[in-house]
């Protein structure tokens, strides 16, 4: 029973962190490319938002500033969608806590 309760808490904590990170990513995206924050989570971020490489770096810096953390290049390179970027940031935040 305790493990089920603990798992539920972990899932809720994970959900809260994921939702918070996604909201931050979308807010940062809206700063870089207004209107792009409404993109689907699985769409190719750079292509669907029409971001060039400089704008992608601006987006990452905006997210870093908002979350007060440094996102490794490999996390950025592996993420093609908002969902993938959020998952990478959540993993990073969990590894730091």
The 8 nearest C-alpha neighbors of each residue, nearest first, counted from 0:
[[1, 3, 2, 4, 5, 6, 7, 8],
 [2, 0, 4, 3, 5, 6, 7, 8],
 [1, 3, 5, 4, 0, 6, 7, 8],
 [4, 2, 6, 0, 1, 5, 7, 8],
 [3, 5, 1, 7, 2, 6, 0, 8],
 [6, 4, 2, 8, 7, 3, 1, 9],
 [5, 7, 9, 3, 4, 8, 2, 10],
 [6, 8, 4, 10, 5, 9, 11, 3],
 [9, 7, 11, 5, 10, 6, 12, 4],
 [8, 10, 6, 12, 7, 11, 13, 5],
 [9, 11, 13, 7, 8, 12, 14, 6],
 [10, 12, 14, 8, 13, 9, 15, 7],
 [13, 11, 9, 15, 14, 10, 8, 16],
 [12, 14, 10, 16, 11, 15, 9, 17],
 [15, 13, 11, 17, 12, 16, 10, 18],
 [14, 16, 12, 18, 13, 17, 19, 11],
 [17, 15, 19, 13, 18, 14, 20, 12],
 [16, 18, 14, 20, 19, 15, 13, 21],
 [19, 17, 21, 15, 16, 20, 14, 22],
 [18, 20, 16, 22, 17, 21, 15, 23],
 [21, 19, 23, 17, 22, 18, 16, 85],
 [20, 22, 24, 18, 23, 19, 85, 17],
 [23, 21, 25, 19, 20, 24, 26, 18],
 [22, 24, 26, 20, 21, 25, 27, 19],
 [25, 23, 21, 27, 26, 22, 28, 62],
 [24, 26, 36, 28, 22, 27, 23, 21],
 [27, 25, 23, 29, 28, 24, 22, 30],
 [26, 28, 24, 30, 29, 25, 61, 62],
 [29, 27, 25, 31, 30, 26, 36, 32],
 [28, 30, 33, 26, 32, 36, 27, 31],
 [31, 29, 27, 28, 32, 33, 26, 58],
 [32, 30, 28, 29, 58, 33, 27, 54],
 [31, 33, 29, 35, 30, 28, 34, 48],
 [34, 32, 29, 35, 30, 31, 36, 28],
 [33, 35, 36, 29, 32, 37, 38, 28],
 [36, 34, 37, 48, 38, 33, 32, 29],
 [35, 37, 25, 29, 34, 38, 28, 26],
 [36, 38, 35, 34, 39, 25, 29, 40],
 [39, 37, 36, 35, 40, 42, 47, 48],
 [40, 38, 42, 41, 37, 81, 80, 36],
 [39, 41, 81, 82, 42, 80, 38, 83],
 [42, 40, 80, 39, 82, 81, 43, 83],
 [43, 41, 39, 80, 40, 44, 47, 38],
 [44, 42, 80, 79, 46, 47, 45, 41],
 [43, 45, 80, 47, 46, 48, 42, 79],
 [44, 46, 50, 48, 49, 47, 43, 51],
 [45, 47, 49, 43, 48, 44, 50, 42],
 [48, 46, 44, 49, 43, 45, 42, 38],
 [49, 47, 45, 35, 50, 46, 44, 32],
 [48, 50, 46, 47, 45, 51, 44, 32],
 [51, 49, 45, 54, 48, 55, 46, 52],
 [50, 52, 54, 53, 55, 49, 45, 46],
 [51, 53, 55, 54, 56, 50, 45, 57],
 [54, 52, 56, 55, 51, 57, 50, 58],
 [53, 55, 57, 51, 56, 52, 50, 58],
 [56, 54, 58, 52, 57, 53, 50, 59],
 [55, 57, 59, 53, 58, 54, 60, 52],
 [58, 56, 54, 60, 55, 59, 61, 53],
 [59, 57, 55, 61, 56, 60, 54, 28],
 [58, 60, 56, 62, 61, 57, 63, 55],
 [61, 59, 63, 57, 62, 58, 64, 56],
 [60, 62, 58, 64, 59, 63, 27, 57],
 [63, 61, 59, 65, 60, 64, 27, 66],
 [64, 62, 60, 68, 66, 67, 61, 65],
 [65, 63, 67, 61, 62, 66, 60, 68],
 [64, 66, 62, 63, 67, 61, 23, 27],
 [67, 65, 63, 68, 64, 62, 23, 20],
 [68, 66, 64, 63, 65, 69, 62, 70],
 [69, 67, 63, 66, 70, 64, 65, 92],
 [68, 70, 63, 71, 67, 60, 64, 66],
 [69, 71, 68, 72, 63, 74, 88, 75],
 [72, 70, 74, 73, 69, 75, 91, 76],
 [71, 73, 75, 74, 76, 70, 77, 69],
 [72, 74, 76, 75, 71, 77, 70, 78],
 [75, 73, 77, 71, 72, 76, 87, 78],
 [74, 76, 72, 78, 73, 77, 71, 84],
 [75, 77, 73, 74, 78, 72, 79, 71],
 [78, 76, 74, 75, 73, 79, 83, 84],
 [79, 77, 84, 83, 75, 76, 80, 74],
 [78, 80, 43, 44, 83, 77, 84, 81],
 [81, 79, 44, 43, 83, 41, 82, 42],
 [80, 82, 40, 84, 83, 85, 44, 41],
 [81, 83, 40, 85, 80, 84, 41, 86],
 [84, 82, 78, 86, 80, 85, 81, 87],
 [83, 85, 78, 81, 87, 86, 82, 80],
 [84, 86, 88, 82, 87, 83, 21, 81],
 [87, 85, 83, 89, 84, 88, 82, 90],
 [86, 88, 90, 84, 85, 89, 74, 91],
 [87, 89, 91, 85, 90, 86, 92, 84],
 [88, 90, 86, 92, 91, 87, 85, 93],
 [91, 89, 93, 87, 88, 92, 94, 86],
 [90, 92, 88, 94, 89, 93, 87, 95],
 [93, 91, 89, 95, 94, 90, 88, 96],
 [94, 92, 90, 96, 95, 91, 89, 88],
 [93, 95, 91, 92, 96, 90, 89, 88],
 [96, 94, 92, 93, 91, 90, 68, 89],
 [95, 93, 94, 92, 91, 90, 89, 68]]
